[in-house]
């Protein structure tokens, strides 16, 4: 694993999502944060990415960074169509990796915030490792579509996005110089 040594510039995506919702949602909030961190000079900056599912969405944001923490992914259990979650989750994940590959040769590591929803499935004992995948959620989406429960739609989006990330890494292993780490939290606490 490559070391990302200080002083490193880290891009954190998903500031409009749940994990960072209290931090940055707009230019006005970004400017407030710049004021708050003014003593750090150019060590804090922000960029607004309007639609993570667009090709090249992260191209400008990755320039000059040394690492990426990718948290951008839709989080809701109220989506009607599973593709409201799956499309942006998968496309946003592959888009950030494509952008890093094309425009950020200094990036050494991408950390993907995935979910226990990517790996959880019925097994005894309930101990999981990198070989475990949630195969049930995508199957339920195929079978029930819009009628699948909200948490199943979310789980499918997370497992399909994480699998897309690992597929990208495998297909591009000879042409990239960064690694990928996925974290799979079971729950995220924060402001409600």
N, C-alpha and C positions, 0 to 999 in steps of 0.2 A: 504494500500500500504506500503510495506516495505521501510525503509529509507536506502539509500546507503550513509553511512557516510564517510567523509574523514578520513584518507587517503585511498581512494578506487582506485583500479586498474580497468580501463575500457577498454574493447576490442572494437575497432571500426573496423567493417568489411567493405569491399568494397573500399579499397584504390585505386583500379585500375578502379573504376567506375567514373561517372561524378562528384559526390559530392566531392570526395577526389582526383580526377585525378591530381590535381596540387600538391598533397602532397607525395604520395608514389606509385610507380609502379614497383620498382625493388629493389634488394639488394643494388645497388649503391646509389639509392635515399634514401633508409632506412639508410644507413651509413651516408649520408650527414645530414639527420635529427638527427641522434644520435649525430653527431658532433655539430649541432646547439643547441641541448638541453643537452649538456654534463654537464652543471651546475646542472641539475636535477638528475644526477646519474642514478640509475636504475628505475626511475619513468617513463622513456620512453623506450619502446622496440617495436619491430615489428616482424611479422611473415609473410611469403609469403604463401598464400593458392593458389595453382596452379589452382584448379578446384572446385568451390563451389558445383558442382552437384555430386561430388563423395561421397560415403558413408564415414563417418568419417573425412571429409575434415577439420573440425574445432576442432577435438578432442584434439590436442596438444595446439592449440591457446587459448582454454578456461581455461586451467589449471591455477588456482591461481588468476582468475579475480573475481571481485565483481559485475560487471554489464557489459552488452553488448549493444552496439549501432549497430544494424544490418542495414547497408545501401547497402550491396552487392546484386545487382540485375542488369541484363542487361538493358541498356537504349539505344534504337535506334528505329527509325521509319522505318528503311530500311530492316528489317528482311524479308526474303522471306517466310520462313516457320514459322508460329506462335510458334511452339515448340522450336525454337531458343531462344525465350524469356520465354515462359511459363515453360519449363522444368527446366532451371537453377533457375528461380525465385522461383518456388515452392520447388524444391529440396534443394536449398541453404537455404531457410527459415526453412524448416523442419530439415535440417541437423544441423544448428546452435542450434536449440532447443533440438534436440537429444543429441548433444555434451554437452550442458550445463547440461542437466538432468543426463548424465552419468559421466561427468568428472569435473563438476564445482559446488560442493555443496555450495560454498560461494556466488554464484551469487544470488542477491536479485531481480534484475529487468533486463528484456530485452526490449529495445526500438526498435521497428520495424519502419524503414522509409518506409512507404507505399506511397500512392499517392491519390490525389483527384480522380484519375482514378479508384480507388477502390470503391468509393462511389457515384460518380456523375451519375445522371440519370435525365430524364426530370420530373420535378415536380414544382408545383406552390403552395406556394412561394418557391423559391430555397433556402431553409434552410435545412441543413443536420445534422444528429446526428448518434449515433452508430447503429441505426436500418437500416440505408440506405446502400444499396449495388448496385454496378453497375452490373445489371443482363443482360444488353444489350450487352456488349462486349463479354462475353463467348458465348452467343447465336449467335452473328455475326460470331465468329470463327467457330462454328459448321456449320453454314449455308454456309459461303463463304471461309473458310480455308485460303489458300495462297492469295486469292483475296480480303481479308479484308484489309481495309486501315491500314497503319502502326500505327497510334495512337490507333486504336481499338485493334490491337495485343498487344501493350504495356499495354493498360488498362486491357485487359484480364489477362495478366501476373501478374499485380499488385493485382487485385481483387482475383485471384485464389491463389496467394501466401499469401495474408492476411487471406483469409478464411482458408487456410491450417494451418496457425499459430494459429488461434482461435480454430480450430478443435483439434489441438495438445494439447492446453491448457485444453480444456474440457475433452478430453480422458485421460489426465495424471494428472488431478487436485488433485488426492489423493496421487500422488507419486513425486510431485515436490514442491520445496520451493521457487520459484521465481514467479514474476508476469510478465505480458506482457502489454506494452503500445504501441499503434500504432499511429504514427503521419502521417497526410495526407496532405502534402504540395501541393499547386496548381501549384507552379512553383519554380524552384531552379535557382538562379542567380549565376554565377561564371565565371571563365575564359572560353573563347571560343576558 
